[in-house]
Amino acid sequence: MQRNAPPSGIFIRLFHAVSHRLRFFVPGFFLLFGLAGCLPAHQTTESDVSGAVYATQLRSPESSAMYQFALGRLLADDGEYQAAAAALEQAIEFDPRSAYLRTAQAQFLLATGDEQSALKVAEEALQQNPDLLEVHLLLGGIYFRDRDYSAAARHFKRVVELDPEHETAYLHLAVAYGRLGEQEAAMNAVQQLLEKKPDSLAGKLTLARLLRDLQKPDEAEAVYRKLIDAQPGLITSYLELGVILEHTAHYTDAVELYRQGLKKNGRSQILRRRLILLLVYLDNLDAALDELRVLVQLNPDDRESQRKIGLILLEKGEWADAEAVFSALLASEPGAEQTLFYYATALEKQQKWQAALEAVGRIGSDSELFPDALYHQSYLQHRLGRNDKAIELMRERMPLDPQRVDLFDFLASLQELENDLPAARATLEAGLVQFPDDPEIRYHLGLVLDKSGERAAALATMEEVLLKDPEHSEALNYVAYSLAEQGVDLDRALSLVEKALQQKQAPHILDTLGWVYYRAGRFEPARTALEKAADQITSDPVVWQHLGDAYRALGLNEDAAQAYRHALDFDPSSVELQQRLKALEEQR
């Protein structure tokens, strides 16, 4: 044949015959062109290659090119794409005008991961023959993967020009336009496909997705519904329409849709899992449990679904049942640390402190759960009355993740329980260095200062809390009570406590309200507030003392004496209460 002519008819037939055997994956596509011939595959040996060199010296350039092409195909069959590309390089040397050989070489180079070389060779093939459909597909796929959607669209557009029936090219063209934001062009590509192939499921699915991306949920839903009617086994339609319904807050419709899909595809795990997620989101935990149990029936080895059953039981407060689920899982997975953690939590909720401690203690120091395991161990040691051990564990825990304010809070609480107020103060002050804007740790510091007898510093700290969080109900209550105790700025004290009650209706805040009224000489509203507080916290001697003072101010001495006696039941050593009661008795 002539040197500037395309390969012989035999070569072309060989090329097209093998094109059905080798596929190259480009994300988003399966490009259906490759090399596999009609010769049987075999393992290429060194003697084969040596013989090939000798044979090429005896053959014509055309025969040598065909030989190297066939050799490349055999090497590709064995997965030796680098060697296959080298064989095609030899073939091109014998037939440098062959666009088909360059196409094959580009395919092999792409299979080796040498994308740049594949692009170069493919572009050279197009220079020789601009109408090679396979090369346009190859280049479109590569450019799409590299997110050069403009170049990808150019090549896919050329494919549909060369083959107006090429369904895959229309779809890829539409997606490329969509990624470019050219939604009208994308819609046109899909509509052209559907005009030629009205029954194209992929075309309808792409149309629905484009409508979804164009924020046209109603139109997208209509297309999905038609797809479901035509192909009730197409799970993708249920999933994608379900997401649209969820995003538009049509949760009941989404649940019904997923259940409809499961009637047709009862063994679909992905569809059932989507339904479970939605049911959990809707707090329909019983229904979610039922679906999870179906998953376990379908696949008894589905440990993840079993774990989720346990977690839902924890959420429902069914601690014993949750313990049984996690215990069964641990029987077959004794080292499953996440399951151990959940198991320990179920035990902890049942106040099985020692068993929970032993379970969480099995989580190794190399586990990512180890820091939280230490935290739980510390809490459990505290519950077992071993605060010194709890503090030791927290000191070990702190450096592992110092960016958690609750660690400082908990450690300081343990130190308070041990009456080590200087240590608690130091811990909280260290926490404020890391979290200067956190109101809770500053509030806790104010309480420690108060307990230490540093009332002025405590009040100043609580005022700082209100600067950070003007709605902090406990700080509002503390400042209001402090002002009432001092008998100063009572109008502000009343404003603060009323604001605190707007945030939280709590008996101790009602007590502060009553005490502010009392200190302001408003005894009747003081009595009302204090009676409400006493009804809710009957064992607090301070509240009953305040109520006794209000009764006494109103001249209700018998009620006052009864309130003081009730307070003495809980604080019998209080000299102040004894004096108040004695003074009343002397007035009789």
Secondary structure, 3 states (H helix, E strand, C coil): CCCCCCCCHHHHHHHHHHCCCCCEEECCEEECCCCCCCCCCCCCCHHHHHHHHHHHHHCCHHHHHHHHHHHHHHHHHCCCHHHHHHHHHHHHHHCCCCHHHHHHHHHHHHHHCCHHHHHHHHHHHHHHCCCCHHHHHHHHHHHHHCCCHHHHHHHHHHHHHHCCCCHHHHHHHHHHHHHCCCHHHHHHHHHHHHHHCCCCHHHHHHHHHHHHHCCCHHHHHHHHHHHHHHCCCCHHHHHHHHHHHHHCCCHHHHHHHHHHHHHHCCCCHHHHHHHHHHHHHCCCHHHHHHHHHHHHHHCCCCHHHHHHHHHHHHHCCCHHHHHHHHHHHHHHCCCCHHHHHHHHHHHHHCCCHHHHHHHHCCCCCCCCCHHHHHHHHHHHHHHCCCHHHHHHHHHHHHHHCCCCHHHHHHHHHHHHHCCCHHHHHHHHHHHHHHCCCCHHHHHHHHHHHHHCCCHHHHHHHHHHHHHHCCCCHHHHHHHHHHHHHHCCCHHHHHHHHHHHHHHCCCHHHHHHHHHHHHHCCCHHHHHHHHHHHHHHCCCCHHHHHHHHHHHHHCCCHHHHHHHHHHHHHHCCCCHHHHHHHHHHHHCC
